[in-house]
């Protein structure tokens, strides 16, 4: 079973953080990005760049993004909050 997790990476050009959906392969205990693109679709995951966090669950990701305040892409972080109908 694959568990959805999140990766947060800071981009040097914009100094902005972007979220990526990831998955953990329980069988091999490997974490990877689902698509390689940020949730907002504006940037690609950079294998050479430092990540603020890797493979955090939704609750921990939401809290860590909260601590960074406005440095996190608004479109990306909104994905961590519920959708109301």
C-alpha positions in Angstrom: 0.0 0.0 0.0 1.3 3.5 -0.9 0.8 6.2 1.7 0.5 9.9 0.5 3.0 12.2 2.1 4.4 15.6 1.3 7.8 17.1 0.3 8.6 20.8 0.8 11.4 22.4 -1.2 12.7 25.9 -1.3 13.6 27.4 -4.6 16.6 29.8 -4.8 15.3 32.0 -7.6 12.1 32.9 -5.9 13.0 32.1 -2.3 9.5 30.5 -2.1 8.7 27.0 -0.8 6.6 24.6 -2.9 4.9 21.4 -1.9 5.0 18.1 -3.8 2.8 15.1 -3.2 4.9 12.0 -2.5 4.3 8.4 -1.7 6.0 5.8 0.5 6.3 2.4 -0.8 5.8 0.3 2.4 7.3 -2.8 0.8 10.6 -1.1 0.1 10.4 1.8 2.5 11.2 4.2 -0.3 9.8 7.8 -0.5 9.4 9.5 -3.9 7.5 12.2 -5.6 4.3 11.1 -7.3 4.7 13.4 -10.4 7.9 15.4 -9.9 5.8 18.6 -10.2 4.7 20.9 -7.4 1.1 20.8 -6.4 0.6 24.2 -8.0 2.3 22.9 -11.2 4.7 25.8 -11.4 8.0 24.1 -10.6 9.7 20.7 -10.8 11.3 18.9 -7.9 15.1 19.6 -8.0 17.1 16.6 -6.9 20.1 18.9 -6.1 18.2 21.3 -4.0 17.7 21.0 -0.2 14.3 20.1 1.0 12.8 21.6 4.2 11.1 18.3 4.9 10.6 15.0 3.1 7.8 12.5 3.4 5.7 14.1 6.1 2.1 13.3 6.6 -0.6 15.9 6.0 -0.9 17.1 9.6 2.8 17.5 10.1 3.1 19.2 6.7 0.3 21.6 7.5 2.0 22.6 10.8 5.5 23.0 9.3 4.1 25.2 6.5 2.2 27.2 9.1 5.6 27.9 10.8 7.0 29.2 7.6 4.1 31.6 7.1 3.9 33.4 3.8 7.1 31.8 2.4 5.1 28.8 1.2 3.2 29.0 -2.1 -0.4 29.7 -1.3 -1.7 27.4 -4.0 0.4 24.5 -2.8 -0.4 24.9 0.9 -4.2 25.3 0.2 -4.1 21.6 -0.9 -3.5 20.7 2.8 -6.8 22.1 3.9 -10.3 20.7 3.6 -12.6 21.3 0.7 -16.0 22.6 1.6 -19.1 21.9 -0.5 
